[in-house]
Amino acid sequence: MIYEAKVNELAEEFGVHRNTIRNWINSGVLPAQEGPGRRYLIQWEDYRRLCDKYGREPRFMPDPEARADAPAAPHSPAAPGQIPVRLDVRASALDASPGQINICLTCGSCAGACPISGVDGFDPRKIVRMAFLGLEDELTASGWQWKCTLCGKCEAVCPMKVEIVQLLRRIRARCDRDKVPAAIRKGVATCLEKGNNLGIPKDDFLALVRELGEELARTSCPGFVAPIDVRGARLLLTVNSKQPFAEPEAMTWWWKILHAAGESWTISSEYWEGINWGLHVGDYGAMRTIVKRIIDNIERLNCTALLLPECGHAYYATRYALERWFPEALQQFRIYTVFDLLLEYLNEGKIRLDPAVQTKLTTFHDSCYYGRHSVEAFGHGYFEEARALTRACCKRYVDLVPDREENYCCGSGSSAWADPYRVERVYHGRIKARQISASNARLVVTACLNCRDQIRYSLNSEFNLNVEVQFLWELVANALVMTPPAAMEARRD
């Protein structure tokens, strides 16, 4: 007996997100085969076991008298004189579930929403139609998949919910490796070989961490010691290799917050990289390896929580990989977003903030991975959390228009900041620059390193914005009311 159902029907039945159903199918938790009409065919026994596991009543019970060898219903004959029309269409290797490219209405909503429609003569609608027609070679040769930031604005307006971002990821994955932009291709290879994207030697990294810790103890956090390989610490903190390489002092903003909150935390001496460019290049083997190293560090150091700061895609890539390949690990430790942890500290009184420190009119830029992508993949985007934290640090706040899930990408996502397509990146960011200018804000806060760099170093100069740009945790660190050491010790007791 076979149970037929679509992904969204199964998601509704078991009370989970549809991507969770896909992850179950991909990982073998739910054995299923693709059937007609984007349905999955599931053996009754497998369906029943899943119902039992999650305490659900099956939607139907098999008819004990039904014959397994019953003949299928006959097809209706064609109308007299009707001649079938056959299109000379190549089979598309890109039309893999859950691509859904065959349900595109060609309405053009995606093209109208995309900030780089028309660049090189391409737009999302054209990409979908070419994929449907089997033009994979032409798509991979176009280079448009690297100029697109995979921001998901096209998907947000699509009436049929065609998964255009996943389609573009598959196009990236099919590219010959020598056609992948050099910076991210080299970053992935270096991370696999040396443990971080920039190949920073272990001794240099540890020396820098200790030196920064000593400086922080002298200036603002008496008694602070940079915790390296502390077994039994609650929280494992990863690092974006760009920061120890280019702006090491930026690492200490988080350290200052963690110290003020009395957090038990540590950094691993090896495989401390939090960035996962395997997601960007479509190399899921590399992506899986990098995440497995983080899991190994958590188990080795016996931590119970993980924080991936500095970049929206790092959190997304790690959580996606955990749900797809290591679902059991999510039962062993908690994965925090920057918003979750900061709000936990604030709501529990572990940190105090002074909003009078920041007097500029402030706005928040929603990054695509913490926003639209997290809504799509995990069922929740971090919109209100970001604003609650920003408002706690400043007295004057204004939203961008549009914002939250409808927000426009800054133009630097999914490796675009590291790619050689500067002109396209600036062109993409023109709408974001227009939003910022119209808000009259003088301080832009964001939770992504690439977003910060694009707005601070590119859009600022190209469009004369004259705005300051800060990380959310930088804003929080600057607004901290530091607790005297004696009071902190009393709180810990």
PyMOL commands that set and color helices and strands:
alter all, ss='L'
color gray80, all
select helices_A, chain A and resi 7-14+18-27+36-38+44-53+101-103+109-113+119-121+124-132+136-142+144-147+153-157+164-174+177-179+182-194+202-219+242-246+248-260+278-281+284-301+312-325+327-331+338-347+355-357+369-378+384-393+404-406+422-428+430-439+449-462+472-479+485-492
alter helices_A, ss='H'
color red, helices_A
select strands_A, chain A and resi 2-6+33-34+39-43+235-237+265-266+305-307+334-336+362-364+443-446+468-471
alter strands_A, ss='S'
color yellow, strands_A
deselect
rebuild
show_as cartoon
